[in-house]
Amino acid sequence: MTIAADGWTVAGVSKEAVLDGVKTVMALVRKNLALGEIPSARVYDWADLGHRGVMIDIARNYTELEDIKSLLKTLAEYKINFLHFHLADDEGWRLEIPGIPELTSVGGRRGLTTTEDEFMCQFYSGDGNPNSKTTSNGHISRSEFVEFLKYCDALGINVAVEIDTPGHSRAAITSLKARYKKYIESDPVEANRYRVWDSEDKSEYASVQGYKDNVLNVAEEGTYRFMEKVLNELMLMYEQAGIELPFIHVGGDEVAKNPWAKSPAVQKLMKEKGFKTTHDVEEYYISRIAEMAEYKGVKLGGWQEAAMRHAEKTDKFLRNKFAVVNCWETVPEWGGDSIPYSVANDGYKVVLCNVGNFYLDMAYNAHQSEPGLNWGGYVDEYRSWDCRPYRIYDSSTHKITGEPLDMEHIADGKPVLNDESKKNIIGVQGQLFAETIRSFEMMQYFFFPKVFGLAERGWNVEPLRYQSKSAYNNYIGTVLLPQLQKAGINFRIGMPGIVVKDGKVYMNSAYPQAEIRYTTDGSEPTINSKKWTAPIKPAKKIKAKTFYLGKESFVTEL
C-alpha cells in the first residue's frame, strides 16, 4: 500500500487482500479527518489468521436483517471477514426452507400456547403474541437471504449457516411435528417424510438448558431426509447469489446424556451396528451427515464436541470432511484449555472461540446492572485482547471467580501445539448468543468495544513491540469510540476506578478525556455532580460515574 501526495495505490495477492488494504486506507482517512490530510507512507501488511469471524445468534431472540447488515458493515471496517450465522436452535428457526413452511410459521414465532401446533411456546423476550413485532418473532425469507449473501460478499465477509443438530433442535422438531399433524389424515406419506422422532421413544433426558425434547432421533431416516432437504435448499440459495458455500455448520454440541436410551429405533440400530455407547450413535450421525455433504461437494463445520473422543478410524474419516471446528471450552479450572490444541493436533482445522476471551454475550464485569451471562466468566475489551492463539494457556490469568492462576505452571502436562499442527489454527471468532438480547442497541453494546481485541488478535496473533495494552486502550478511547459516536452506533464506556491511598480517595478512568462525576451523600451522580480533579477525603458512601462522548457508565461505589 502506497500513500503519496498524488494519490494512493493498493496491491495484494488476492481480491480479499486488496480489499483489506483499502480498509486500512479508509481507517487512516477516518483517523486523520480533522487534519484534512493523511501522512505519506508505504505499508506492507498481512493478517496472521485468515478467519476473523463473529457468530451471531438470531434463533433464540430475533434481530432484523437490516440491523445485522448495519452491524456487519461496521465490523467489516475492522477486517472481520466471516459470519457464522446461527439460524436454528431450540427456541427458534429463522430461515425459510421452501417445501417446509412450518419451520418458520411455527418455529419462527412464539406465544402463549398449550399445543405448539401453530407456534412455539413463549421463551425469553416477548409478549405472548406470535404476531407481534418482538424479538420472539421473525424469520428471513429465501429471497432476503440471497440478497444478504450478495451484500456480505461486497463487504468481504463470507457467510456460513449453522443448523444446530442433533441436539439444540427443539424448534425443528416442534415445527415438523406440527407438519405431521397437518398431513397425517390426508397424506400419511408426506406426514412421515420428515419424521425426525421415534414415536415409541420413552427416553427421559434433559439438555444443559433443561429441554427434554430437543434431540433428533438419528435412527429415523426422516432425520436424514430433513437434513438433506435443508442442505439442498441452502446450496440453491448460495448458487442463486453467485456465492460459494464455504460449509454448512451442523453444531454437534451439548447433546443431552443418553437421549435415546429408550428409543426402540436407536436400540435396534445399536444392535445392528454393534454400537456400545451413545457416543457411538453420535459418531454414526455425524459420519452420515459428513458423507452426505461430501457427496454434494460441501464440507461441514461443527463445535468442538463434533471432533472429540472419536476412535482414530472415525477421525480419519471425518477430518478432511470438516472445514472448521469451533473450540470454545478454554476455562483452565475446568481442564478445557487443552481442547483446541488437542483437536488441532488430531488434524482438524480449528477456529478459536475461547469462552473467556471471545464470548461477547458474557457480561463485561460483575456489576449488578451489567447485562449478559457469567457462566464462562466476564469478557471485556481487555480479555479479548489477552488471547494468544499460539500460546493459548497464557490467554487467561484468572479463574472465573477472580482468583489468580499459577501462570508459571499453567501449561504443565498439557498438549503442545506442534509445528505441523500450527497451521491448523486458522482463525479466531467472537460469539454472541442471544438469550439476553432484547434490542439491536443491546447487541451493539455487547460488540463494542469487546470486538476490537478480537479484530486485533486475528490480524496479529501476538502484540507487536509497540502495542502495549495501555496503547490499545488509548486508541479505543481517543479514536475508535469517537468514530462510533459519530456514526450513531451504541457502545459501552467503562466505570471509573476508585481506591483509597494514604487517607485520600483517588479515581481514574480508562479514557483520559472523560469526566468523572461523584457524590458523597449516596445519591446517583449526574453530569452536574462534582467533577473529580484531585484526591478527596473519604466519605461514608462515594458514588462515581464516567461521562464521555454523551454517555455515562454504571456507578462505582466505595
Solvent accessible surface area in square Angstrom, and as a share of the most:
residue,aa,sasa,rsa
1,M,31,0.14
2,T,43,0.25
3,I,9,0.05
4,A,45,0.35
5,A,114,0.88
6,D,137,0.71
7,G,36,0.35
8,W,106,0.37
9,T,93,0.54
10,V,32,0.18
11,A,93,0.72
12,G,41,0.39
13,V,153,0.88
14,S,46,0.30
15,K,142,0.60
16,E,99,0.44
17,A,36,0.28
18,V,53,0.30
19,L,53,0.27
20,D,22,0.12
21,G,13,0.12
22,V,46,0.27
23,K,24,0.10
24,T,28,0.17
25,V,0,0.00
26,M,74,0.33
27,A,34,0.26
28,L,47,0.24
29,V,51,0.30
30,R,74,0.27
31,K,104,0.44
32,N,20,0.10
33,L,103,0.51
34,A,108,0.84
35,L,134,0.67
36,G,69,0.66
37,E,128,0.58
38,I,44,0.22
39,P,85,0.54
40,S,82,0.53
41,A,40,0.31
42,R,166,0.61
43,V,49,0.28
44,Y,172,0.65
45,D,81,0.42
46,W,172,0.60
47,A,31,0.24
48,D,60,0.31
49,L,3,0.02
50,G,57,0.55
51,H,16,0.07
52,R,8,0.03
53,G,0,0.00
54,V,0,0.00
55,M,0,0.00
56,I,0,0.00
57,D,1,0.00
58,I,0,0.00
59,A,0,0.00
60,R,8,0.03
61,N,0,0.00
62,Y,14,0.05
63,T,8,0.05
64,E,73,0.33
65,L,18,0.09
66,E,117,0.53
67,D,43,0.22
68,I,0,0.00
69,K,38,0.16
70,S,55,0.35
71,L,3,0.02
72,L,0,0.00
73,K,113,0.48
74,T,14,0.08
75,L,0,0.00
76,A,4,0.03
77,E,56,0.25
78,Y,34,0.13
79,K,28,0.12
80,I,0,0.00
81,N,29,0.15
82,F,15,0.06
83,L,0,0.00
84,H,2,0.01
85,F,0,0.00
86,H,1,0.00
87,L,0,0.00
88,A,4,0.03
89,D,2,0.01
90,D,0,0.00
91,E,1,0.00
92,G,0,0.00
93,W,2,0.01
94,R,0,0.00
95,L,1,0.00
96,E,55,0.25
97,I,2,0.01
98,P,41,0.26
99,G,52,0.50
100,I,1,0.00
101,P,76,0.48
102,E,9,0.04
103,L,0,0.00
104,T,10,0.06
105,S,54,0.35
106,V,6,0.04
107,G,0,0.00
108,G,1,0.01
109,R,62,0.22
110,R,0,0.00
111,G,0,0.00
112,L,140,0.70
113,T,41,0.24
114,T,142,0.83
115,T,86,0.50
116,E,25,0.11
117,D,57,0.29
118,E,119,0.53
119,F,31,0.13
120,M,0,0.00
121,C,39,0.23
122,Q,51,0.23
123,F,28,0.12
124,Y,85,0.32
125,S,23,0.15
126,G,36,0.35
127,D,92,0.48
128,G,13,0.12
129,N,69,0.36
130,P,18,0.11
131,N,117,0.60
132,S,23,0.15
133,K,174,0.74
134,T,42,0.25
135,T,20,0.12
136,S,1,0.01
137,N,16,0.08
138,G,20,0.20
139,H,78,0.35
140,I,0,0.00
141,S,30,0.19
142,R,53,0.19
143,S,74,0.48
144,E,85,0.38
145,F,0,0.00
146,V,2,0.01
147,E,96,0.43
148,F,1,0.01
149,L,2,0.01
150,K,85,0.36
151,Y,65,0.25
152,C,1,0.00
153,D,57,0.30
154,A,81,0.62
155,L,31,0.15
156,G,21,0.20
157,I,4,0.02
158,N,76,0.39
159,V,4,0.02
160,A,0,0.00
161,V,1,0.01
162,E,0,0.00
163,I,3,0.01
164,D,4,0.02
165,T,3,0.01
166,P,5,0.03
167,G,0,0.00
168,H,4,0.02
169,S,4,0.03
170,R,27,0.10
171,A,0,0.00
172,A,5,0.04
173,I,10,0.05
174,T,13,0.08
175,S,0,0.00
176,L,3,0.02
177,K,79,0.34
178,A,9,0.07
179,R,8,0.03
180,Y,57,0.22
181,K,116,0.49
182,K,114,0.48
183,Y,67,0.25
184,I,52,0.26
185,E,160,0.72
186,S,93,0.60
187,D,58,0.30
188,P,70,0.44
189,V,111,0.64
190,E,35,0.16
191,A,2,0.02
192,N,48,0.25
193,R,90,0.33
194,Y,22,0.08
195,R,57,0.21
196,V,0,0.00
197,W,36,0.12
198,D,16,0.08
199,S,77,0.50
200,E,112,0.50
201,D,45,0.23
202,K,144,0.61
203,S,20,0.13
204,E,153,0.69
205,Y,31,0.12
206,A,58,0.45
207,S,9,0.06
208,V,115,0.66
209,Q,70,0.31
210,G,44,0.43
211,Y,31,0.12
212,K,146,0.62
213,D,59,0.30
214,N,1,0.00
215,V,14,0.08
216,L,0,0.00
217,N,4,0.02
218,V,0,0.00
219,A,24,0.19
220,E,24,0.11
221,E,83,0.37
222,G,2,0.02
223,T,0,0.00
224,Y,6,0.02
225,R,106,0.39
226,F,1,0.00
227,M,5,0.02
228,E,65,0.29
229,K,45,0.19
230,V,0,0.00
231,L,6,0.03
232,N,54,0.28
233,E,18,0.08
234,L,1,0.00
235,M,56,0.25
236,L,87,0.43
237,M,0,0.00
238,Y,2,0.01
239,E,128,0.57
240,Q,107,0.48
241,A,11,0.08
242,G,66,0.63
243,I,32,0.16
244,E,152,0.68
245,L,27,0.13
246,P,41,0.25
247,F,8,0.03
248,I,4,0.02
249,H,0,0.00
250,V,0,0.00
251,G,0,0.00
252,G,10,0.10
253,D,15,0.08
254,E,49,0.22
255,V,28,0.16
256,A,8,0.06
257,K,167,0.71
258,N,68,0.35
259,P,1,0.01
260,W,10,0.04
261,A,57,0.44
262,K,121,0.51
263,S,0,0.00
264,P,62,0.39
265,A,26,0.20
266,V,1,0.00
267,Q,76,0.34
268,K,131,0.56
269,L,16,0.08
270,M,31,0.14
271,K,179,0.76
272,E,113,0.51
273,K,109,0.46
274,G,48,0.46
275,F,45,0.19
276,K,170,0.72
277,T,70,0.40
278,T,34,0.20
279,H,47,0.21
280,D,39,0.20
281,V,0,0.00
282,E,44,0.20
283,E,22,0.10
284,Y,38,0.15
285,Y,2,0.01
286,I,9,0.04
287,S,24,0.16
288,R,69,0.25
289,I,5,0.03
290,A,1,0.00
291,E,98,0.44
292,M,32,0.14
293,A,1,0.00
294,E,93,0.42
295,Y,195,0.74
296,K,49,0.21
297,G,70,0.67
298,V,12,0.07
299,K,97,0.41
300,L,0,0.00
301,G,0,0.00
302,G,0,0.00
303,W,5,0.02
304,Q,3,0.02
305,E,39,0.17
306,A,6,0.05
307,A,2,0.02
308,M,32,0.14
309,R,173,0.63
310,H,27,0.12
311,A,61,0.47
312,E,113,0.51
313,K,173,0.73
314,T,19,0.11
315,D,9,0.05
316,K,146,0.62
317,F,72,0.30
318,L,0,0.00
319,R,55,0.20
320,N,115,0.59
321,K,25,0.11
322,F,4,0.02
323,A,25,0.19
324,V,6,0.03
325,V,0,0.00
326,N,1,0.01
327,C,0,0.00
328,W,31,0.11
329,E,37,0.17
330,T,11,0.06
331,V,6,0.04
332,P,20,0.12
333,E,71,0.32
334,W,111,0.39
335,G,50,0.48
336,G,1,0.01
337,D,3,0.02
338,S,22,0.14
339,I,20,0.10
340,P,0,0.00
341,Y,6,0.02
342,S,41,0.26
343,V,4,0.02
344,A,0,0.00
345,N,52,0.27
346,D,62,0.32
347,G,31,0.30
348,Y,0,0.00
349,K,73,0.31
350,V,0,0.00
351,V,0,0.00
352,L,0,0.00
353,C,0,0.00
354,N,0,0.00
355,V,0,0.00
356,G,10,0.09
357,N,2,0.01
358,F,0,0.00
359,Y,8,0.03
360,L,0,0.00
361,D,2,0.01
362,M,0,0.00
363,A,6,0.04
364,Y,6,0.02
365,N,42,0.22
366,A,75,0.58
367,H,38,0.17
368,Q,154,0.69
369,S,54,0.35
370,E,16,0.07
371,P,34,0.21
372,G,24,0.23
373,L,49,0.25
374,N,81,0.42
375,W,108,0.38
376,G,2,0.02
377,G,6,0.05
378,Y,69,0.26
379,V,0,0.00
380,D,31,0.16
381,E,5,0.02
382,Y,55,0.21
383,R,53,0.19
384,S,0,0.00
385,W,15,0.05
386,D,25,0.13
387,C,0,0.00
388,R,28,0.10
389,P,0,0.00
390,Y,64,0.24
391,R,105,0.38
392,I,5,0.02
393,Y,21,0.08
394,D,51,0.26
395,S,4,0.02
396,S,12,0.08
397,T,61,0.35
398,H,96,0.43
399,K,73,0.31
400,I,49,0.25
401,T,107,0.62
402,G,45,0.43
403,E,92,0.41
404,P,101,0.64
405,L,22,0.11
406,D,85,0.44
407,M,64,0.29
408,E,148,0.66
409,H,99,0.44
410,I,19,0.10
411,A,49,0.38
412,D,90,0.47
413,G,92,0.88
414,K,53,0.22
415,P,46,0.29
416,V,117,0.68
417,L,23,0.11
418,N,70,0.36
419,D,133,0.69
420,E,132,0.59
421,S,7,0.04
422,K,84,0.36
423,K,129,0.55
424,N,12,0.06
425,I,4,0.02
426,I,46,0.24
427,G,0,0.00
428,V,0,0.00
429,Q,1,0.00
430,G,0,0.00
431,Q,0,0.00
432,L,0,0.00
433,F,28,0.12
434,A,1,0.01
435,E,33,0.15
436,T,27,0.16
437,I,0,0.00
438,R,108,0.40
439,S,44,0.29
440,F,31,0.13
441,E,97,0.44
442,M,39,0.18
443,M,0,0.00
444,Q,15,0.07
445,Y,33,0.13
446,F,0,0.00
447,F,0,0.00
448,F,1,0.00
449,P,1,0.00
450,K,0,0.00
451,V,0,0.00
452,F,8,0.03
453,G,0,0.00
454,L,0,0.00
455,A,13,0.10
456,E,38,0.17
457,R,0,0.00
458,G,0,0.00
459,W,31,0.11
460,N,20,0.10
461,V,14,0.08
462,E,60,0.27
463,P,36,0.23
464,L,79,0.39
465,R,239,0.87
466,Y,151,0.58
467,Q,37,0.17
468,S,54,0.35
469,K,78,0.33
470,S,82,0.53
471,A,47,0.36
472,Y,26,0.10
473,N,26,0.14
474,N,68,0.35
475,Y,85,0.32
476,I,2,0.01
477,G,0,0.00
478,T,46,0.26
479,V,22,0.12
480,L,17,0.08
481,L,0,0.00
482,P,37,0.24
483,Q,37,0.17
484,L,3,0.02
485,Q,83,0.37
486,K,157,0.67
487,A,71,0.55
488,G,68,0.65
489,I,25,0.13
490,N,35,0.18
491,F,4,0.02
492,R,18,0.06
493,I,7,0.04
494,G,11,0.11
495,M,48,0.21
496,P,4,0.03
497,G,33,0.32
498,I,30,0.15
499,V,86,0.49
500,V,72,0.42
501,K,120,0.51
502,D,133,0.69
503,G,49,0.47
504,K,82,0.35
505,V,0,0.00
506,Y,79,0.30
507,M,7,0.03
508,N,99,0.51
509,S,31,0.20
510,A,34,0.27
511,Y,3,0.01
512,P,100,0.63
513,Q,99,0.44
514,A,18,0.14
515,E,53,0.24
516,I,11,0.06
517,R,42,0.15
518,Y,19,0.07
519,T,18,0.11
520,T,58,0.33
521,D,114,0.59
522,G,24,0.23
523,S,52,0.33
524,E,95,0.43
525,P,2,0.01
526,T,67,0.39
527,I,92,0.47
528,N,134,0.69
529,S,19,0.12
530,K,139,0.59
531,K,95,0.40
532,W,49,0.17
533,T,106,0.62
534,A,51,0.40
535,P,56,0.35
536,I,31,0.16
537,K,156,0.66
538,P,74,0.47
539,A,42,0.33
540,K,206,0.87
541,K,91,0.39
542,I,1,0.00
543,K,31,0.13
544,A,0,0.00
545,K,15,0.06
546,T,0,0.00
547,F,19,0.08
548,Y,22,0.08
549,L,37,0.19
550,G,85,0.81
551,K,57,0.24
552,E,96,0.43
553,S,6,0.04
554,F,65,0.27
555,V,16,0.09
556,T,27,0.16
557,E,90,0.40
558,L,85,0.42
